[in-house]
Amino acid sequence: MTSAQAGSPAGTAALLSEAAALLRNSCYVMAFTGAGISVESGIPAFRGAGGLWGQYDERHLEIAFFRRHPELAWPTIRAIFYSLDTEPQPNTAHRVLAEWEQKGWLSCVVTQNIDGLHRKAGSRKLAEFHGASTELLCPACGCRCNATADVLRELPPYCTCGAVLKPDFVFFGEGIPPAAWRLSMEAAAQADLCLIIGSTGQVYPAASLPERVHARGGKIIEINPEPSAFTDSITDIYLPLAASRAMQELNRLR
């Protein structure tokens, strides 16, 4: 694994050039993104310093707890996912990935995030591995509705059929959506380069996808301000940069 020397602009520039060359010479590039890519859009990360899990009870996002006590789980869910003053917008990193897809430079984005920002930026070959928070689902009748402030004014929110609505993302104890799983596995089976952006590498089975690419001999470029569980195990080039800055530089060099 190669990484930039701390405080060495020259070292970082050299690694950016090396990473850009890898991107140019790869046939199937897969991006794997975590919460770190959306921090610059105003969405707090879950893990790491200042992460949301230090402030809330994780049990409230366990599916068994939610089913038993939706009246306790829903205030936490609203506070974490639906309480921002302004609607988050894609940042430079999201937009560059969407542009690369349009140009044929990027084959697929697999994201752990549920914020919908990749879709909003224009990514279409997209596997939202953990679902999305933008819609609510009725577990009883299958109806869906947008997760608007009006719908979430009274908690817990109810479907017209009388059942409690659930955010359409994966709770602890739930399975990965089949379509997202299938697309992710297909990408990991074909990619000769995986670009990791903003993932701690601590959540499975999602974290197994870059590991599959590495096991097949594919290259791994990692963009993270701080080292992750990937850095010393599978990463070939480590860029200790914020997502937008790194993607802007790689886009210029690409």
KAJONOR-V979367 format. One line per field, one symbol per residue. ss: DSSP state (h for helix, s for strand, l for the rest). psi: psi as a letter, one per 30 degrees, with the letter a starting at -180 (. if undefined). A space follows every 50 residues. Layout:
ss->???
psi->???
//
This chain:
ss->lsslllllhhhhhhhhhhhhhhhhllllssssslhhhlhhhlllllllll lhhhlllhhhhshhhhhhlhhhhhhhhhhhhllllllllllhhhhhhhhh hhhllllsssslllllhhhhhllllsssllsssssssslllllsssllll lllllllslllllssssssllslllllhhhhhhhhhhhhhllssssslll lllllllhhhhhhhhlllssssslllllllllllllssslllhhhhhhhh hhhl
psi->kklkkkgjeeeeeeeeeeeeeeeegkejkkkjkaffffefggjklelakg lffffljfffgkeeeeeeiffeeeeeeeeefggkelkklkaeeeeeeeee eefgfkekkkkflgfgfeeefgkeikjjegakfflkkjfefglllkilee egekklkklffflklkkhlklkfllkkeeeeeeeeeefffkfkkjkjgkf gfkkfeffeeeeeeffgllkkkjkeklafeegefkekkjilleeeeeeee eef.
//
